Amino acid sequence: MTSNVTSSDVKSRNNSELKNNNYIKNKKMQQKQKNPNNSELKHLPEWPPINIDFNDLYYTVPSSFEKGNKTIINNVSGQFRSNELTAILGPSGCGKTTLLNLLAEYKTKPNSGEININGKPRQTKIFRKMSRFIMQHEELDEFVTVREAMMLSANLKLGSKLSIEEKNRIIDEILVNLRLSKAENTLGTRLSGGEKKRLSIAMELVDNPPVIFLDEPTTGLDDLSSSQCITLLRRIAHAGRTVICSIHTPSAKIFQSFDNIYVLSQGQCIYQGLSSNVLPYLENIGLPCPRTYNPADFIIEVSCGEYGFDHIDKMITIVQNGKLRWSPNSSANEIHDQYKNLEKFEMEINQSSLSSQSGWWEQFFILLQRMLVRMWRDKSYMKLKFGMQLTLGLLLGCLYEGSGTDATKALFNYGLAFAIMISFVYLPMMPVLAAFPAEFHLLKREHFNQWYKLGPYYLALIVARIPFMLLIATIYLTIIYVMSSQPLELWRFGKMFSVAILTGLVSDSYGYVIGSRFNMVNGQFIGPASVAPMIILAGYGFGFGIKEVPFYITILMNTSYLRHSILGIMAALYENRPDSICPDEETICLFRKSKTLLKIIGLEEAYYLTSIYALICFYIVFTVTAYWLIKTRLNSSSKKNQIVQYVEQFLKKYFNFTSNRY
């Protein structure tokens, strides 16, 4: 049985790492001497080399109610070092992404086992500050350019401690190294797959993180782009960082670019060591690789059991399920001793670097600016929104023309108020249900990577929509108010406007409540369906007095914010209103008095201030609820995820329900 490194190998390795670190320091000194003004790196956080080791990690997920739990990661161990580019390999379903998520503490936590940083138990708060996770699918803002995205990252991560010139020098250096300078003025929607991948990496390098996790960074890239991406990651790792990525079937060239290879099979480690030692390792267990085979493809075939599961068991035993690094010239005992006696760096971290570099209000204004720019640049959405509001306003104005002053059309005025209420329910809510589930993926990446806190983001999200809503509501309601011949009293229009805006804000917040828990397909169904009972309760009692409505129905009616909306609009239109005009040909004019109309349609309890207070309370409740739901989803633990998985499996099994995994 053979494995990892001898003492001479460790010494030579430490010497090579020392030479590499000295080379990097000398290189930086030479660059500073050549360009004295290029001093931005001294402002970035300085981190010691970060070595990650994990022991006996075990993780399960519920498979079904009958079969119990399914084991994804089965007591694996390993060590990932600084100055190394590490690849986690294995067939589909072997646990690559899960292991990466466990190490990054992204969404999941192990059921058992330990993860150490430089030989000491990992402290989540510190580790989250110094590590970055780059997901498989690039979640980028489509309406900002490359440089704007980099400046956003720099402003949020570096705060106001650095000047704009210093931030631009940092950005220029990163863009040059990642070959993005030519695309710096290109919008996110027009970037190629390779450029998007490099931009995702570039934005996380702004504050010089020492640990970078990447989930299948070559997915969707051609051979050339994949090779360039891995070469870039190798250069980043050799600059003193710990870079760990999961990867699926790399080419032979890419495979040789990795310093350390970690291979999984059915949640267990079958190899850990240098990429150049894979073929000797396989020959050692009696599986010589054919000359025409890619070593990566061959070891993945082995891990699938193509050559028998007895070989897999043997490989797990040789590396002790990841405890040992295999080397052809060392024994297991020597490896075990060297593994335990590896130098443990003390993490002397400046506490100021752990705190958010930008303040709460600074984050709010930066994010608000981004959201306003995004809305302004989304021309197609703005044109569609204005077109819909203008068309709907003209249509309602024509349908209810003259109903504001003509007593014979007073019931039509109630229909107009009901139509205004409906429009301020669906028009604000439906775009949220369509857009926020996709927006959440961007929020999840940026929030996990410590760009900003949830509070300033959520406040910016709410505030950014208000100016646009006020503008289109002014145009929409002015058209309806004038064309329907309502009394030309500014205070009356202001009352109706305030009720309509509050209705729109409540609907907007309710959309975030639904969108925070469901994907776009399910949200587009659940949102309107859940509003339907509120609409029914809002119009209940039409044709008979409120005193004839049962008490329990009255309570249910008050739980509908739309009931308060229709009451508020009718109160705004008819409070302290002079008698309506009756045509001369009408012998009986029943609705000349506004109180008569309100009593007959069952809205005699309509009071403007009561409706305003009720809508404000609903807005606060929905806004706080949406914030809490988003926060719990972002910070969900392993146990919460398992509960969600149980529920989703039940719904999927019995109701064919499509889940919104996060």
Protein Blocks (a to p, Z undefined) as FASTA:
>chain_A
ZZfddfklmmmmmmmmmmmmmmmmmmmmmmmmmmmmlmmlmmpccddddddddehiacdd
dfbfknopadfbgoiacdddehiacddeddehilpmmmmmmmnopoiacfbdcddeehia
cdfklmmmmgccddfbdcddfkbcfklmmmmmmmmmnommbcfklmmmmmmmmmmmnopm
mmmmgcfklpcfklmmmmmmmmmmmnopabdcdehklgoiafklmmmmmmmmmmmmmnop
acddddehiafklmmmpmbdcddeehiafbdcdfklmmmmmmmnopacdfkbcfklmmmm
mmnopnojklmmmmmmmnonopaccdfkbcfklmmmmmmmpccddddddfklmpcfbdfk
lmmmmmmmmmmmmmmmmmmlmmmmmmmmmmmmmmmmmmmgoklmmmklmmmmmmmmmmmm
mmmmmmmmmmmmmmmmmmmmmmmmmmmnomacfklmmmmmmmmmmmmmmmmmmmmmmmmm
mmnopacdfklmmmmmmmmmmmmmmmmmmmmmmmmmpcfklmmmmmmmmmmmmmmmmmgo
ihiafklpcfklmmmmmmpmklmmmmmmmmmmmgopacddddfklmbdfklpmklmmmmn
opamgcfklmmmmmmmmmmmmmmmmmmmmmmmmmpcfklmmmmmmmmmmmmmmnopacdd
ZZ
